[in-house]
Amino acid sequence: MRLSVNNLACERGERRIFEGVSFTLQAGEALVITGRNGAGKSSLLDILAGRLHPADGMILFSDAGERTLAECLHYVGHRDGLKAALTAGENLTFARDFLGNPDLSPREALEAVGLAHAARLPVAYLSAGQRRRVALARLLVAKRPLWLLDEPTSALDTASQETLRLLLESHRENGGMIAATTHSPLFLTDAKEIRIERSLSPAALAGEGA
């Protein structure tokens, strides 16, 4: 399985955010995406997830049989995307049933992120870090090879960050691929890294140099 991105560009509101982004990912590889706030890191993941159309460039996804890129990825964004009135277990059950191709049970997924005790608690009662762990547990309830993660360590304490790192490495050992934006080190073995830079107009460049 291979993901190839060639000379990708992004525009929002008729403003070019970035351009010329290229990389490849194969089974077992991880890509760490860095850059200043507003550089377009989240927009790059949105393009890969099919939530945003690229302004230029090409995305090729090969050796996945008849499955499309959208059918092979998990996306965890800044917002946790959880139903506050549902319990942690119910949120994961919904995700498992919606995505299909079950992997771990909701309880097993919560155990993997250290939240087995919270299975029957409404998400509204959980802390920001606990909600983040529930969102990450969705990665485990359905088998999908490509994980797109936007600031996955956000709101996580040191112990939870280490748990996440182990989950990411386990996913790679089983042939999975990861693309993650971050401001904090993820400590992933042999991870590739690209830095997204803002695409500035001549007027903006003149203003920055003033």
C-alpha positions in Angstrom: 0.0 0.0 0.0 1.4 3.4 -1.0 0.4 7.0 -0.7 2.1 9.5 -3.0 1.6 13.2 -2.8 3.1 15.4 -5.6 3.4 19.2 -5.6 0.2 19.7 -3.5 -1.1 23.2 -3.0 -3.9 24.6 -0.9 -6.1 27.7 -1.2 -8.7 29.1 1.2 -10.7 32.2 0.5 -8.8 32.8 -2.7 -5.5 32.8 -0.7 -2.8 30.3 -1.3 -1.9 28.7 2.0 0.9 26.4 0.9 2.3 24.9 -2.3 4.8 22.3 -3.5 4.2 19.7 -0.8 5.4 16.3 -1.8 6.0 13.0 0.1 5.4 9.3 -0.1 4.2 6.9 2.6 4.3 3.1 2.5 3.2 0.4 4.8 4.9 0.8 8.2 5.9 4.4 7.7 5.1 7.5 9.6 5.1 11.2 8.6 5.4 14.0 11.1 4.1 17.4 9.7 5.4 20.5 11.4 5.1 24.3 10.8 4.0 27.6 12.3 0.4 28.2 13.3 -1.6 29.0 10.2 0.9 27.4 7.8 -1.6 24.8 6.6 -0.8 21.7 8.5 -4.5 20.9 9.3 -5.5 21.9 5.8 -3.0 19.3 4.4 -4.8 16.6 6.5 -8.2 17.9 5.4 -7.1 17.4 1.7 -5.8 13.9 2.4 -9.1 13.1 4.2 -11.1 14.4 1.2 -12.6 17.2 3.3 -10.9 19.9 1.1 -10.0 19.9 -2.6 -6.4 20.7 -3.5 -5.7 23.8 -5.5 -3.0 22.0 -7.4 -1.0 18.8 -7.3 -1.9 15.1 -7.2 -2.7 12.4 -4.6 -2.1 8.8 -5.7 -3.2 5.8 -3.5 -2.1 2.4 -4.8 -2.0 -1.3 -4.0 -5.2 -1.1 -1.9 -7.3 -3.4 -4.0 -10.7 -1.9 -4.8 -10.7 0.3 -1.7 -10.5 4.1 -2.1 -8.3 6.3 0.0 -11.4 7.5 2.0 -12.2 3.8 2.8 -8.7 3.2 4.2 -8.2 6.1 6.6 -9.1 7.2 10.1 -9.1 11.0 10.7 -8.8 12.5 14.2 -9.0 16.3 14.1 -8.7 19.1 16.6 -12.3 18.6 17.7 -12.9 15.2 19.2 -16.1 14.6 17.3 -17.8 12.8 20.2 -21.5 12.9 21.2 -21.5 14.5 24.7 -24.7 12.8 25.7 -23.5 9.3 24.9 -21.2 7.3 27.1 -17.6 6.6 26.0 -18.6 3.1 25.2 -21.6 4.1 23.1 -19.5 6.6 21.1 -17.1 3.8 20.2 -19.9 1.4 19.4 -21.3 3.9 17.0 -17.9 4.4 15.4 -17.4 0.7 15.1 -20.8 0.1 13.5 -20.6 3.1 11.2 -17.0 2.3 9.9 -17.4 -1.5 9.7 -14.5 -3.9 9.6 -14.3 -4.3 13.4 -11.0 -4.7 15.2 -11.1 -4.4 19.0 -14.4 -4.1 20.9 -15.2 -0.7 22.4 -14.2 -2.0 25.9 -10.9 -3.3 24.6 -10.2 0.0 22.9 -10.9 1.9 26.0 -8.6 -0.4 28.0 -5.9 0.2 25.5 -6.0 4.0 26.2 -6.4 3.5 30.0 -10.1 4.4 30.2 -11.9 1.1 30.8 -13.4 2.6 34.0 -15.1 5.3 31.9 -17.0 3.1 29.5 -20.3 3.9 31.0 -19.7 7.6 31.7 -21.3 10.2 29.5 -18.5 12.0 27.5 -19.8 15.3 28.9 -18.5 14.3 32.3 -15.0 13.5 31.1 -11.9 15.8 31.2 -10.4 17.2 28.0 -7.6 14.7 28.2 -10.1 11.8 28.7 -12.2 12.9 25.8 -9.1 13.0 23.6 -8.3 9.5 24.6 -11.8 8.3 23.7 -11.4 10.0 20.3 -8.1 8.2 19.8 -9.6 4.9 20.9 -11.8 5.2 17.7 -8.7 4.3 15.8 -8.8 0.9 17.4 -12.4 -0.2 16.8 -12.2 -0.5 13.0 -9.3 -1.7 10.9 -8.0 1.1 8.6 -4.4 1.3 7.5 -3.9 5.1 7.3 -4.2 7.2 10.4 -4.4 11.0 9.9 -3.9 12.7 13.2 -4.1 16.5 13.9 -2.2 17.3 17.1 -2.8 13.9 18.6 -1.0 14.7 21.9 -3.3 17.8 22.6 -4.6 17.7 26.2 -2.7 14.4 27.0 -0.5 14.1 30.0 2.9 12.5 29.9 1.7 9.0 30.6 -1.1 9.2 28.0 1.4 10.5 25.4 3.6 7.4 26.0 0.5 5.2 25.6 -0.3 7.0 22.3 3.3 6.5 21.1 3.1 2.8 21.8 -0.2 2.5 19.9 1.2 4.3 16.9 4.3 2.1 16.8 2.1 -1.0 17.1 0.0 0.2 14.2 3.1 0.6 12.1 4.4 -2.8 13.1 1.2 -4.2 11.7 1.7 -2.4 8.3 -0.2 0.7 9.1 0.7 4.3 8.0 0.5 7.5 10.0 0.5 11.2 9.0 0.4 13.5 12.0 0.7 17.2 12.6 2.3 18.2 15.8 4.0 20.9 17.8 5.4 18.4 20.3 7.8 15.5 19.7 6.1 12.2 18.9 9.3 10.1 19.3 8.3 7.8 16.5 11.1 5.5 15.2 12.5 6.6 11.9 9.6 8.9 11.1 9.8 11.1 8.0 9.3 14.8 8.6 8.1 17.7 6.4 7.7 21.3 7.4 4.9 23.3 5.9 5.7 26.9 5.2 3.2 29.6 4.4 2.9 30.6 0.8 3.3 34.4 1.0 2.4 37.0 -1.6 5.0 39.6 -2.6 3.0 42.2 -0.6 3.0 40.0 2.5 6.7 39.3 2.1 7.4 43.1 1.9 5.3 43.6 5.0 7.3 40.9 6.9 10.6 42.5 5.9 9.6 45.9 7.1 
